[in-house]
Amino acid sequence: MTLRKSVDASWRTAVLLIVSVSCAQQDNEPGRSIGRVSAKGGLIVMELDRDALGKANLFDLTGRTLRFTTDGSLYRVESGPLDLDSDYGPELSGAEVTLRNFRFPFSGKSWESFLVGTTGSIRFGASEKDIVPTLTAIGTEA
């Protein structure tokens, strides 16, 4: 395949991607441009406008505590002065945290344990090492 055909195919793919994304808008909302698409050499460059993904809503939590409480099917958040419990509990010996006498709803399920990653990430369900990847040949059914 020549470079020209590759760029043409990539260009069509980029246009299709933009058309597909714009179809996800609500029917009653007019579409609007969110950036530019151009070809530079063998690359397709998609440049988003500054506010295409919305504006950051940053706020300073230094010295503050956030408290989340349920209100029907919603959550309310209250900001107050820093209020930390000095008893952090025992240091984790592994990634899994199991709660005692407490379950909490998240994403349609009720959880009593979760996994904490080395960077502070939280994962629900099986750990990555417990997940066995399955490979399916292209063109066959799983």
Secondary structure as UniProt FT lines:
FT   HELIX           3..23
FT   TURN            27..28
FT   STRAND          35..40
FT   TURN            41..42
FT   STRAND          43..48
FT   TURN            50..53
FT   TURN            62..63
FT   STRAND          64..71
FT   TURN            72..73
FT   STRAND          74..81
FT   STRAND          96..98
FT   STRAND          104..106
FT   TURN            107..108
FT   STRAND          109..111
FT   STRAND          113..116
FT   TURN            118..119
FT   STRAND          122..123
FT   HELIX           128..130
FT   TURN            138..139
//
